[in-house]
């Protein structure tokens, strides 16, 4: 029997009409994503999570949300190369 069939069979005799379950709002729901991180970065991630008193999963979530929010607020600007060069030179001289 397939897994779905076994699950349906296991739940067949149960009555959920009296269950007072919490409804989870979409904003509180979570979706799992998986990523392969090179060992060097994984070690840094784990060390930073430990330093902050959290876990790598929560830290990744925080970083992704922050990056996506910044990207959404970012805008493309056009400037002349000479203006950019002057600005860079000004910063270098000030340093």
C-alpha positions as CSV (number, residue, x, y, z in Angstrom):
1,X,0.0,0.0,0.0
2,X,1.3,3.5,-0.8
3,X,2.2,5.9,2.0
4,X,-0.8,8.1,1.4
5,X,-3.1,5.1,1.6
6,X,-1.5,4.1,4.9
7,X,-1.8,7.6,6.3
8,X,-5.5,7.8,5.3
9,X,-6.1,4.4,6.8
10,X,-4.5,5.4,10.1
11,X,-6.6,8.6,10.3
12,X,-9.9,7.0,9.1
13,X,-11.3,6.3,12.6
14,X,-10.4,9.7,14.1
15,X,-12.9,12.5,14.7
16,X,-11.4,16.0,14.4
17,X,-14.7,17.9,14.8
18,X,-14.0,18.9,18.4
19,X,-10.4,19.9,17.9
20,X,-9.6,23.4,19.0
21,X,-6.5,23.9,16.9
22,X,-4.6,27.2,16.4
23,X,-4.9,28.7,13.0
24,X,-1.5,29.7,11.8
25,X,-1.5,33.0,9.8
26,X,0.4,32.9,6.5
27,X,2.9,35.5,7.9
28,X,3.9,33.2,10.7
29,X,4.1,30.0,8.6
30,X,7.5,28.9,7.5
31,X,8.7,27.2,4.3
32,X,11.9,25.0,4.3
33,X,14.6,25.6,1.7
34,X,17.9,23.8,1.5
35,X,21.3,25.1,0.3
36,X,24.7,23.6,0.0
37,X,27.2,25.9,1.6
38,X,31.0,25.4,1.2
39,X,32.7,24.2,4.4
40,X,34.6,27.4,5.0
41,X,31.4,29.5,5.0
42,X,29.5,26.9,7.0
43,X,32.1,27.1,9.7
44,X,31.9,30.9,9.8
45,X,28.1,30.7,9.9
46,X,28.2,28.3,12.8
47,X,30.7,30.4,14.7
48,X,28.6,33.6,14.1
49,X,25.4,31.9,15.2
50,X,27.1,30.7,18.3
51,X,28.5,34.2,19.0
52,X,25.0,35.6,18.6
53,X,23.3,32.9,20.7
54,X,21.2,31.5,17.9
55,X,21.4,28.7,15.5
56,X,22.6,28.6,11.8
57,X,19.1,28.2,10.5
58,X,17.7,31.2,12.2
59,X,20.8,33.3,11.2
60,X,20.4,32.2,7.5
61,X,16.7,33.2,7.7
62,X,17.6,36.6,9.1
63,X,20.3,37.2,6.5
64,X,18.1,36.2,3.6
65,X,15.2,38.4,4.7
66,X,17.6,41.4,5.2
67,X,19.2,40.9,1.7
68,X,15.8,40.6,0.0
69,X,14.5,43.7,1.8
70,X,17.6,45.6,0.7
71,X,17.3,44.4,-2.9
72,X,13.7,45.5,-3.0
73,X,14.6,49.0,-1.8
74,X,17.6,49.3,-4.0
75,X,17.3,51.4,-7.2
76,X,19.5,51.6,-10.3
77,X,21.2,54.9,-10.8
78,X,23.1,56.1,-13.9
79,X,26.2,58.3,-13.6
80,X,29.0,59.4,-15.8
81,X,32.3,57.5,-15.5
82,X,34.1,60.7,-14.8
83,X,31.8,61.6,-11.9
84,X,32.4,58.2,-10.4
85,X,36.1,58.5,-10.8
86,X,36.2,61.9,-9.1
87,X,34.1,60.5,-6.2
88,X,36.4,57.6,-5.8
89,X,39.5,59.8,-5.8
90,X,37.9,62.2,-3.3
91,X,37.2,59.3,-0.9
92,X,40.8,58.0,-1.3
93,X,42.3,61.4,-0.6
94,X,40.1,61.8,2.5
95,X,41.3,58.5,3.9
